[in-house]
Amino acid sequence: MENIILGSHVSYNKNEGLTGSVKETLSYNANTFMFYTGAPQNTFRSKIDEENVKNAQKLMKENNIDIKNVIIHAPYIINLANNKDEEKWKFTVNFLKEEVERAKKFGVNKIVLHPGSHVGLGVEKGLENIANGLNLVLTEEEGPIICLETMAGKGTEVGTDFLQLNQIIKNVKNKKRIMVCIDTCHIYDAGYDVSNFDAVLDDFDEVIGLDKLGCIHLNDDKNQMGSHKDRHANIGFGTIGFENIEKIAYNPRVRKLPLILETPYVSKEKDGTDRSYPPYKFEIEMIRNDKFDKNMLTEIRNYYR
């Protein structure tokens, strides 16, 4: 099969830094990765070790990982859509600015951002707030690109369809630094039939433009199309299915884009709640070999025991 750009979410901590993230990526036989620069549920960020970053970049080059394909995921506590509390909204904008600066220090050029939830303000106001916030963040002509992630439509989420995302993009002044991340689970939950991915891409191209597609989160779905629940499933073990995931991964129109897995960790026991084993090494192998392994979950448990 074609050597697609395929990786997963990996960990990042202050002790091992970016070098640890690269080592984890290599253990999965991946050629790209995505990471949070700190805990996604808070704004605490440790100082970046420049020597560690240099070592990580060297390790990437030695193993044919192009840093242009590496993604930072902004913490999900950032909510540009809701400005009910003006001071809190300004804090969020400033924190996103800091994330952009951290991305520069890592040498990473793409940041995935959840657009946010309007929390009762209404969709239109939410979209307006996001664009206003991004205009305060993207003040420099050059710099890391923010990729707005497609959302499932849970609660008061905005960015659940291409028209909403396009409305944000239209109102962002610096168009060079704004793109979109398609999440396959999210768009399926939002009502897009990903079994015909070319039709989805046609729609995206008509509304936004394929040149604005920056990356793809490649996830299966625990729920039915249009459910708006946002529950990821392991590749081939959800309602999207392995065959459709493969068609997305190897679609020639997205072959130059990084594909990132964000699938659930596998519990120690079949009915357990301790989700401790990463599935990515096995899922990446399945996708690359174009062969579904129905025993994958058991094999993961045996491998990590």
N, C-alpha and C positions, 0 to 999 in steps of 0.2 A: 504494500500500500504506500501511497504518497507520504512523504515525511512532513506531516502537518505540524503546526506550532501548537503544542499541547502540554498543558501543565495543570496545576491545581493551586488552591489556597494552601499556604504553608505558614508555619509559626515564625514569629519574630520576637526576640526578647533581648533585654539590655546586656545580658552576659555574652551571648553568642552573636548578637547583632545580625547584620545582613549576611555574614559568612555562614551562620547557622541556617539561614533561610535557603541559601544556595545548596548547602550540603543535604538538606532535607529534600530539595528538588531533585538532586542527582540520585538520591536513594529511591525515588519513584521512577527513574528513567525518563524524566520529563525534560523538555527543552524551553520551558518558560515557567513563571510562577506569579502569584499574587500574594500580597501580605498587608496586614495592618501595621502602621508604624508604632503602635502601642495598643493598649486594650481598647476595643471598639466601644465599650460602654462608659468610658470616662475620657477626660482631656489631659490626663497626666502623660507626659512624654519624656523619656530619658534622653540625655545628651547623646548625639551621634558621634561615634568613634570614627574619625576620618581614616585611620590606619586600617580598621576593620573593613570599611567600605572599599578601600583600595584592594585589600586581599580578596574581598568578595567579587569585585569586578574582574580581577585577574583570574579567579577560579571560574567565573562565567566564560571568559574568553577561551580558557583552556578546554572547556567542555561544550563549546559551540552554543552557548546561551546568549542570544542577542539582547542586550539590556533595553533596546527599543521595544521589545515585546514583553517586558516585565511591567506589572501593574501594581499600583498602590490602591487599596480600598479605603476610602475615607470612613471614619467611624459613623455608625448609623445613628448616633446621638445628634449629628448635625441635621437640623431641620430648617432649611431656608424658607419653607412655605408658610410658616406660622410666625407672624410678627405681633401677636397680641401683646406680648411683653417686649417692648422696643429694646430695652437694655439686654435682655437675653438673646434677642435676635442679632444685635450688634456683636455680642460675645461670640455667637456662632459664626458669623461672617469672619471675624478676626481669627478664630480658631482654624477655619478653612484656609485662610491666608497663610497661617503657620504651617499647615499641612503641605501647602504648595511649596513653601520654602524648604521644608524637610525633603520633599521629593527632589528638589534641585540638588541637595547635598548628597542624596543617594545616586543621582544621575538617572532617575526614573522620569519618563516623559508623559505617563498617563495615570490619571487618578480617577477611579470610578466613584461616583457619588449617587446615593439615593436622593431623588429630587425632594422628597419630604411629604408631610401630611398637612393639610390645611386646618385641621382640628376645629372645624365649625366656621371658618372664614369663607368657605366656598371655593370651588375649583379655580374660578377666574382670578380671585384674589391670591390664592396660593401660587398659581403660575406667575403672576405679576411679581410676587415677593421673591420667588426663586431667581427670576431674571435680574431683579434689582440687586439681590445679594451677589450674584455672579459678576455683575458689572463692577461691584466694589472689590471683588477678589481679582478679577482678570484685568488689572489696570495696565500691566506691562504688555507691550506688543508680542514679545516672545516669552516662552516659558512652558511649563507642563500643561498638558491638555486635560480638561475635565470632561469625563465621559458620563453623561447622565444615564443612569440605569433604568431600563424598562421595569415597571412595577406591576404587581399582581392585582392591585385594586383592593387590598385589605383595608378596612376601616375608611379613613379619609385620605388615603394615599393619592397623590397626583403623579402624572407621568405614566399612566396606565395604558395609554395608546399613543400612536405615532403623531397624531394631531396635537395632543397636549405637549409632547416633547418639542415638536416643531414650533409651537407657540412660544415656548421658552427660548429656543434657539433664535427665533426671529427678533426677539427683544434683547438678546445679548449683543453688545456692541462689538466685542472682539471675537468675530466668528472663527478666526484661525485656532482659537484655543477652546473650542467647544465641540464635542462629539457625543456619540451614543454608545452604550453597552447594551446589547440584547441579551437578556437572560431567558433561556428557553423555557424554564419552568414558569417564570413570571408571565411571559407573553401568552403561554398556553393557558395559564390561570386567568389571564385577562380576556381570553376568547379568541386568540389567533390560532389557527389550525396549523401547527408546525409539521404535520405529516406531509403538507405541501409547502415546504420551506421556500421554494422558488416563488410561490405566490406571495408569501410573507415578505420576501425581499423585494418583489415588484412593488408591493404596497409601500414599503419603507422608502424605496427609491423615488416613488412618485410624490410622497409627502415630505420627506426630509432630504433624500439623496444618499446613495450608497457611499459616496465619498465621506460622509459623516459617520459611518459605522466604524468604531474604533476597536472593539473587541467583543467577544461572546462568552457569556457564562453558560457552560454546557452542563445542564442538569436535567434529570428526569423528574417526574411529578407524582406525588402520592395521591393527587385528586384528579377529578375529571376536568376537561376543558371548560373554561368559564367559571370555575368555582371561586376565584378570588381569595384563596386561602394561603397561598405561599408556603407549601410544605415540600421541600426537595426530597427526591428519592434517589437511591443509587442507580447508576446507569444500567438500564435494561430491566430494572425491578419496579418500574413505575408505569404510569398510564401512557406516557409518550412512547416508550419501548425502544429496544436496542436498535432495531432496523431504522427507525426514524432519526435517532441520535446519530447513527453512522452517516445517514444521508446529509445531515446538517454539517457534521464534522468534515466531510469530504466534498462538500459543495464547492465547485471551482470558483464561485463568486466571493467566497470568504476564505480562500486558501492562504492568503497572506496575513490573516488576522490571528492574534493569540486566542486560543480556546482554553478557558479556565474552568476546572471542575470545583464545585462547592457542595459536593454530595455529603450525606450524613456519615459520621463515624459509625462503626459497627460495634454493637454491644458485645461484651464478653460472652454472654449467654444469649440464646435465641430470644428469650422473653425478658432479658435484663434491661436495666435502665442506665447502666454504666457504659456510655458510648465512648470507648477508649481507643479503638483501633482505626487508623486512617485507611480508607479503601483505595487511595489514589494509585498506588503502584499497580494494583490489580485491574482497576478500571482503565488506566492508561494502556496496559498490555492488551486488554480486550479490544479497545478501540483501534489500536495500531494493528492488531492481528485480524480485525474485522470478524471476530468470532465471539459470540455470547457464551459466557460460562455460568450456567444455572447454579453451580455449586460455589460461586465466588464467595458468598458471605461466610460459609463454613471454612473455606480455604483461608480467608483472612484471619478468622479466629485461631486456626491451627498455626498459621505462620507467626503470629505475634505472641502466642502462649509461651 
